[in-house]
Amino acid sequence: IWLRFLLLTPLLTLIVFGWSPPNKLIPRQLLFGNADYSSPLLSPDGSRLLYFSPCPSTSVLNAYIRRLSSSSPDEMLQRTNNATRPIRPDQVFWAQDSSTVLYLEDTWGDEVFRLHAAAVPSRGKTPSSTTITRILTPPGVKVSNVLTNAQFPDIIRLGMNERDPTVFDMYSCNLTTGKLQLDAINPGSVIQWQTHEATFEIRVTYVKNEVDASTTIRVRDSDEETSLWRDLITFPHGEDGRFVCFCRDNTTCLVTSSLGGETTTLLRLDLQTGQTLEEIFCHDQCDIEGIVVDNDGEPRVVGTNYDKHERHFFDSNLEEHYRNLESLAPEDSEFSVCSKTRDERLWIVKFQRWNGPEDYVFYNVSEKTTRPLFISKPELMDYEMARREVVQITARDGLKLVGYLTRASLERKTPLVLLVHGGPWNERDYGGFDAMSQWFANRGYACLQVNFRGSKGYGKTFRNKGDKQWGIGSMQHDLTDSVKWAIDKGIAEEDKICIYGGSYGGYACLAGLAFTPGLYKCGICMGGFCNVKRLLDSIPSYWKPLRTSMLRRIGDVDNDEEWNRKISPIFHADNMRGTPLLLGTGARDPRVPLSDSDQLAQTLGESVEYCVYPEEGHAHCRPANSNFNDRTEFFLAKHLGGRMELLARPSNVILPLLEGEMKEI
């Protein structure tokens, strides 16, 4: 049966779509496997380059270093006790001494991150095959809020929940000795700490009120015991803002705030009174996403993103460099500065095409010239990519939704995959290259990604319209309306729609099958939750200060059992039964109980294909577990009729309820 299906798939594609064979298949391994080179970072002194590459023997992603001044062999930054789980590039950074690489690592996805320090050979010494790595924090203790400062290269500030697992106190760590010292005790409501840029003193806290879900930014004049904390600005639930930096005069600071406006505004505040002294910048359609400041705490450039990245300059010299880079960028691409030396004479710039791989270059600031570094996954340039375009969809109540559409054909309707982002309040979809949407388009499906209400980035009203709208409310209606838009526009075949998502997107998938039966031909859920109350009861204890805020967003599932039953798909499984569902989960997921996924799979019976990954958490990282993509491709070809690449055999995955031909893998 399995072989017959594989052989018939190309023919089925021709019959279903009625077109000539599309461009050649892009291998899944190329789209989702590790690049030979990726995510480069310059050391602060500019002497070395750190980048990421898969280990030749295990294919597991690791960090490497190379001296910029020589062609000496690369050195792998060996980890101490785990050769199967990759280092995540977003958890790796240079210490300010330029001789140590710091990285965070958990155990099998449990999200209890420990801080590691990997020594880098000093100048003049030949790199060894094994890097000396120390673990700087105790076992069973989660690290967060890691801070460094150029003026104090041997010191790290970090948060740990060692004293109380529900909160993070701030510590300092001496890189030379590894000694940890408690610097600030969390009174129970602090969710984040920040330091002064010049003194590296802990002088900013974010305090979450567990009664009304408001957030207050507090500041103090020094880290002396006699210096008292005072409220600077308070954001009631539904408002948004953050502390940016202290200004050189030590009497003012920069913050972003949505108070009194629709989107966040960059403000200058009086440090003593919190009074607004200047409104510096605001975009009327979207929130501020990034700010670059100079050494005096003055803004140089502000970034926003409504549907594409935009920059708003306050420094003409910096603007000149950015305009120069724009002129050097490949066609249909956006660029970002992903690393700089401390003196800012050398940058690493990433050019991100909307339809191709990332291109990294060195930028010499004084000469205003670029020099190639590497292209991440250059093999992608051998394949034809689909066009990814910005779309605007009007929901049933008139709300405008920004989305991204990637089509297999511009001439005729095709099956559609609705790809739903996670979060939801701290996430959104962006433009640029997207491997998932290109994968689906290459296999013959249109892919639609929509920033539904509740997504971040579009102002407080847009986000707050998602409150108490999970599952049976407007958040899910936005997804339904987006599907109907695609059908009405002649983009999607009405009877061949799949909803796919992970985390909150996985919940939206289950909700789509449960609350809009008949709309979707099938669903794919990875790490999604089916019982909302159980989700909140299972989240780590250090999320406790955020629980009130989450309940205000979701609805009071703690005290209203009926509401939980209304919005939790597990209680509406009868509506889902009979609709094919591919369900994947990590056995060590600290947020979604495995027992809930087990219960859902048992309840749905033969309509579910259930995959449990024993050594994964909420996000799947191990190369051995990439076979969920294999299963996804087979599942879509089976139910929507698209193309597929030959499947690899699964590794290290439990398949509790597979029926029929799936057992033959």
N, C-alpha and C positions, 0 to 999 in steps of 0.2 A: 504493500500500500504506500509506504513512504517513498520508495523509489519511483513508483508510478506517478506520484504527485510531483516529485521534482522534475521528472521528464516532461510532464504535461504543462508545467507552470508557464514557460514561454508561450506555448500555444494558447493557453487560457488568457494570457495578457493580450494577445492579438485579438482574440474573440471578444473579450470584454470591452476593450477600449476602441477597437476598430481602427487602429493606426499602425503605421510601420514601426518596427522595433526601435525603441528609444536609444539614446546614447548608451555607451557601455556602462556596465555596473561598476559603481565605485565600491571597492572592498570595504567591508565593515571595519576590518583591522586598520585600514588607512584612516577612516573617519574617526574611529573611537580609540584606537590604540595609541600608545605613547609615541610622541615625535622623537626623532633622533636627537634633536636639540630644542629646548624651549625655555621660556621664563628667565632670561638672563638678568643678573644683578651685579652692578659694579661695587667693589669694596669702597668704603668712604674715602680712602686715600688714593684710589684709582690704580692700585698696583695689580689687582686681581679681578678676574671675572668668575662669577658663580653662575652655573646653569644646570639644567636638568636633562637627564638622559637615562634610558633604560639600561639596567645592568645586563651585560651580554649573556650571562649564565642563567638569569632568572626572569628577565624582561620586566623586573620591578623598577619603578622610577626612583632614581636616586639623584643626589646633588653631586656635582663635580666642580672643581676649581681649575683655573689656568692663570698663570701669570701673563699679563698683557705684554710684558717686555721680552718674552722669550717664546720659543716653540717647544718647551719642555712637555713631557707627557702629562695628560690629565690625571688628576687624582680623585678617586672616588671617596666621598665622605661616608665611610662605613658606619652603619648603625650597630648597636651593641648586641641586640638579641632578637631581631626580627628581620628576616630576609624575604618575607612574602607580602608585606603590606607597604605600598609606596609612600614616600615622603610627599606631602602635599605642598606644592610651590607657595601657596598662600600662607603656609605656616613656617616658612623659612626666611631668615633675614640675617644681615651682617650685624655683628656687634660693632660698636664705634671704634674699637681698637684695630679693625681691619685684619685681625689675626684669628678671629673666632667666628664661626658660623653658628647661629642659634636656630634651633628648630623645635617645634612642638609635635609630640607624637602620642597617640592614645594606644589602647590595647584592643585590637579586633573591633574597632568602631564603637567603644563604650563612651567616647567623648570625654574621658578623664585624661586630659592632656598633661604630660610632664615636659619640662623644659630640658633640652639637651644642648650641650656645647661641644662643637667639633673644632679641634685645634687645626690651624692652617700652618704649614711649614714656613718658617721665617725666611727672609730673603737670603739667598746664597746657599740654602739647603735644598737638596734634591728631594722631591716629593716621595714619600714612602707609599707602599701598596696598601697600608692600613692607617686610617686616621684615628688619632687618640680622641675618644668621645667620652664626655662625662655627663651623667644625669644630675642636674642641679637641684631637683626638687624631689620630695619623698614620694613613695608609692601610695596609690589610693587617694592622692590629693590633686585636684584639678587646678591648672594654671590658666590665668587669663590676664588681659590688660598689661601685656609686657611692653615696657617703655625703655628707650635708650636716649642718650643725650651726648652730643659731640664734645661738650665741655667736660664730661665725666666718662671717658671711654672704658674704664674698668668697672663701672657700676651699672647694674640693671635694676629697674623697678618692675615688680610683678605682683599680681594678685594671686592669693591662694586661699582655698577654703579648708585649711588644715585645722584651725581652732574650732570652727563651726562649719559643718558641711553646707549650710544654707546660705552663707555669705562669704565674700572675699575680702580679707584684710590685705593691706599693702605691705610688701617686704622689699628690702634692697638685697641684692646679691653681689658679692665681690667676685668678679670673674677670675681673679688670680687664685684666691683661696677657696672659692665656692661657698664661703660663709654666708648664711642667710640671717637677716636681722629684721624683726618686726618694726615697721615704721608707723603704721596707722591702723587702728582697730575699727572695724566696721560696726557701727552701733546697731545694725540690723536692717537698714533700709537703703544703704548705698549700693547702687548698681554699676557705677563706673567711677574711676578716678583719673585725674589728669595732673600734669606737673607744669611748673613754670619753665619756660623755654631757656632762660638764662641760668637759673639757680638749681634746677632739677628738683626743687622742693614740691611736695604733694600739696597743691593749693586749690584744687577744683574737685568737687564731687557732684554726682547726680544722685538725688535722693528720691526714691519712689514712695509715695504715700499709698499704703495698702488699703486705706479706707475709700478714698475718692479717686485713686489711680492717677493723680497728678504727679508731675515730675518737677522738682526744684533743683536748680543749679546753685550750689553754695561755693563761696570762695573764702579764702583767708589771706592774711598779709605775709605769713611765713609758716614754716612747719614747726615753730617753737610751740611748746605746750601752752604758753600764755596767749598765743594768737588764736582767737575764737573764730569759728565758722559763722558766716552770715549769709542770708538769702540774697542772691543776685537777681534771679528771675524765675518765675514759676509758670509752668505750662500745664493748664488743666487738661484732663483727659480729652483727647481729640485735637489738641494743639501740638505743634512740633517745633523743635529747635535744638541747638547744641552750642557748646562753648567752642570757639575757634582758637583763640590765642590771647595772651596778654600783649599789650602794646608797649613799646619801648619806654613811654613816659611813666609806666607803673601806676597810672591813675585811671587808665581806660582799658577796654578789652573789646574784642570782636565776638559777636555771637550771631547765629541765625535764629529767626523766630517767625512763627506764623501768627503771632498775636496781632490782632487788628487788621489782618489781611487774609487773603485766600491762600497764597503760597508763601514759602519762607523768604524772608528779607534778611540781607546782611546788614547788621546794625553795629554801631559803636556805642558802648555803654560806659557810664561812670562806674568804676569798680566799687566805690563806697555806697552809692545810693541805688544803683541799678537803673538810673534814669537814661533814657535814650538821648544821645547827643547828636547822632547822625544816622540817617537811613542811606546806606551806601548803594545797594543794588537789590532789585527784585525783578523776576520774570513773571509776567501776568498769567502764563499758562502752566508753568511747572515749577517744581521746587529746585533749590540750589543743590547740586550734586557734589561739587568739589571746589575747593578754594586753595590757591597758592598764595602765600604771604612772604614778605621779605623779612630780613633780620630785625626790622623795627616793628614787625607785626602789622604792616600795612599791606592791603590786598594788591596782588599783581595781576591775577586773572581769576575769574569765577566761571565755573562750568555748569551748564544746564543740559537737559536732554528731554525734549518733548517727544520727538520721534527720531531725531538724530542729534549727535553731540554738537553743542555750540559753546563758544568761548566769548567772554566779555572782559576786555582788557582795561587795566588801570596803570600798566607799565609799558610805555612805548617801546623800550628796548626789548623786553620780552616778546611783545607783539611782533616786532620785526623778525625775531628768530622763528616764531610760530608761523608767520606768513611765508617765510622762506621754506620751512618744512612742508607746508601745504603745497607749495609749488613743486617740490621734489617727490611728493607722494604718488604712488601708482594710481591709475585711473580707478574711480569708484571705490575709494578707500578712505578711512579715517585714521588719524594718527594719535598716539599718546606717548608721553615721556614716561617710561617705566622705571628709569633709574638714572641717578646723577652722582657724580663725585661730590665730596663735601665742598670743594671750591667751585663747583658747577661749571668747570671748564670742559668736561666731557659728559655727554648724555648717551643713554641708550634709548632709541626711539622705535616704537612698534608701529608699523603701517598695517592696519587691519582691513583687508579687502572685504567687501560684502559678498563676494562670490569666490573666494580663494584663500590661500594660506596666509599666515602672519609673516611679515618681512621685518627683520630686526637689523638696525644699522647703528653705528656709532655716529654721533654728531659732535663735531669740533666747534665749540662756541666761538672762539676767536677767529677761526677761518670760515665759519658758516658753511662747512662742507660735511658731507656724509661719507662713511666708509662701510661697506657691507659687513655684517656680522654673520647672520645665517637666515635662511628661510625655514620656518617650522613646517614640516611636511610638504616639501616642494613637489612631491609626487602628485599632490592634488591638482597641480597645474596641467597634468596630462589628461584631466577629465573635464567634461563640460558640466558646468554648474548651472543650476536653475536661478532665475532672477528672484531675489527676495525684495518685496516692495512694501512700502508703508500703506496701510489702509485705515480708513476711519469708518466706524460702524455706529449707527444710531440705535441705542437700546429702546425698548418699548415705552419708556418714560421720557425719552428725548435726550438722555445723557449720551455724550459723545465718547466713544471708546477708541483708543489708538491700538492698532494691531499690526502684525506682520504676516504677509501672505507669500508663500513659496509654492509655485505651481509646477506640476509635471508637464502640463500642456496649456498654452495660452489660447488654443483654438477650440477646445471642447471641454466639457465637464468630465471630471474624474472622481474616484473615491476621495474622501477627505479624512485626514487625521487632525482632530482638534487637540493641540498640545497645550496643556494647562500648567502654568508655572506654580511653584510652591510658595511658601511664606505663610499667609498671603500679604501681611501688612508691610513686611520688610523686603518684599521682592517685586519684580516687574520684568517684563520682557524688553529687550533692547534690539536695536538694529545691528548690522554687521553680519559677519559670517556665523552661521549656526549649523553645527554638524547634524543635529537631529532633523531639522527641516530639509537640509540637502539630501539626507538619507532617504527620507520619505518621498521627496520629489523624484529622486533618481529611481525609486522603485515603482513609481507610477501614481503616487498620491499627491494631492494638494495638501499643504500643511498650513494651518491657521493658528496663530498665537495672538491672544487678545489680553490687553491689560484691563481686566474687568474692575468694577468698582471695588474698593478695598485695597487695590494695588498701591504701592508707594509711588511718589514722584509727581503726582498731578494735583497737589493741593489738598488741604484738609477736608473740604467738603466732599471731594471725590473719594477720599479714603474713608471718611466717616459714614458715607452712604452705604458702606458695607457692614456697618454694625448691625448685629442680629439678623443678618441676611444670608447665613450659611444654608446650603442644601435646598431649602424650600423657598428661599427669598431671592432678592434681586442679584446677589452675586452669581447664583446659579442661573438666573434668568438671563444675565448678560451673556453667558456661554450659550444658552439655548438660542438667544436672538442672533448671536454671531453665526451659528450653524445655519439658521434660517436665512440670514443675509447671504451666505455663501451659496445656498441652494437657489435663492431668488436671482442671484447675479449670474447663474449658469456656470458656477465654478465647481460645485459639488453634486454628485449623484445622491439623490435624496435617500435612497435605501442602502447606501454604502458609506456610513459615517462611523468612525471610531473615535472615542474620547480616551486620551492618554495623559497620565500625569503621575508625578511623584510627590510624596509628602502631602501638603495641602492639595496639590494637583491630583494626587491619588484619591484623596477624599472626594474631590469634585468629580472624578471618574465614577466612583461608587454612587455618589449622589445623583449623577446624571442617569445612571442605569436604574436607580431606585425611584427617582421622583419624576423622570420624564421617560417612562417606558415606551419603547417604540421609536424614539428619536435616534438612538444609536444602534448600529448593527452589532457592535462589540465594544469592549473596553479593555484597557491595559492599565493596571495599577501597580506602582512600585512604592513600597513604604507608606501606603495610605492607611488612614485610620477609619474604622467603621463605627466606632462607639466614642462619641466626643467626650463624654464624662470620663471614660476610661483613659482617654488620652491625657486629660488634665491630671488625673490621679497618678499617672505613670511617669510624668515628666520629672527630671532630676530636681532634687530638693532646692538647689540654688536658683531655680526659676521661681521660687515662692514669692519674692517681691513683685513679680510680674503677673501673678495669678488674677488679681482683681482687675487689672487692665484687660487681660484675656477674656475674663467673664463679661466685661462690658462690651467687648467686641463680638463675642460669640453669642451671649445670652447666658443667663444664670443656670447652667446645667448642674451646679452644686445643689441648689435648693428647689429646682423645678424639674422633677423627673419627667413630666409630660413633655416639656420642651426638648429635653435630651432625646426622648423617644421620637419626637417629630423630625429632628434633624440628623439622627444617626442612622445610616443606611442599614445597619444590621437588623433593625426592627422593621425593615421594609424589604426583606430579602425575597418575599414572594413576588414582588414586582421585578426582581432581578433574575429570578430563576428562569432558565431557558435562553438568556442572552449570554453569548460566549464572553468569558472574562479570563484574562491572563493576569494572575496575581503573584507578585513577587515580594519577598520580605527578608530582612536580615534577622537571624535568630538572636543577635545581641543588640538589637535596636533599643536604645534607652528611652525612646519616646512612644513607640507603637508596640504594645504588648503582643508577643508572639501568639499568646492564647486567643487574642481577638481575631487575628488573621486565621488561625486554625478553626475557630468557631465559624467564621464566615465561609471558609472553604467547605467545611462539613455541611453547613446549611444549604449551600448552593449545589453541592453534589457534582453531577456530571457536566454541568455548564461551566465549571471553573477548571483551569489548568494552574496548578499551585506550585510555586517554586520557593523553597526555603534555603537560604544561604547561611550555613552554620557559623561562619567566621566573618560575618559582616554586621554592621550597625545600620544606622538610618541611611547613610550614603554608602554605596558600594564602590570599593576602591581596588580590590585585588584583581590582577589580570586574569586569574583563573575563573573569575565570576563574570567575565564579559559575555558569557553565553546567554544571559538574559536578552541581549540584543539579537542573538541567533533565534531564540524562541519567539521574540517579538516579530521578527521578519517572517518566520514560518506562519505565525498566528495571523498576521495581516494578509499574507498571500492566501491563506486558507479561507478567510472570511470576507476579504475585500477584493481579492483577485489580482494583486499586483505581482511584480517580479520578485525574485529572491535569489540570493547567493547560496551555494551549498552550505549546509550547517556543519559546525564543528561538534564533536562529542562533548557533552557537559562534563565539568570537573567540579567535584566537591559541592554538589547541590543535591538536596533532598527533594524528591518529587512525590509528595504524599498522595495525590489524588488524580494522577494522570490516567487518562483513558485512551483506548483505541491506538491509533498509529503513533501517538506521542511516546508510548512505552517503547517503541522500537529504536529510539535514539540511542 
